[in-house]
């Protein structure tokens, strides 16, 4: 249960960060439909572009 819980919490954290940045979709997909790796990519690119 610990690994699953951590994975879900990491994913939710990234989604929350994207919501705060007013990002709701990526390549015509809702952020809620994206896998963890894509979410990390979107958040990383957003932070690079806005730093």
Secondary structure, 3 states (H helix, E strand, C coil): CHHHHHHHHHHHHHHHHHHHCCCCEECCEEHHHCCHHHHHHHHHHHHHHCC
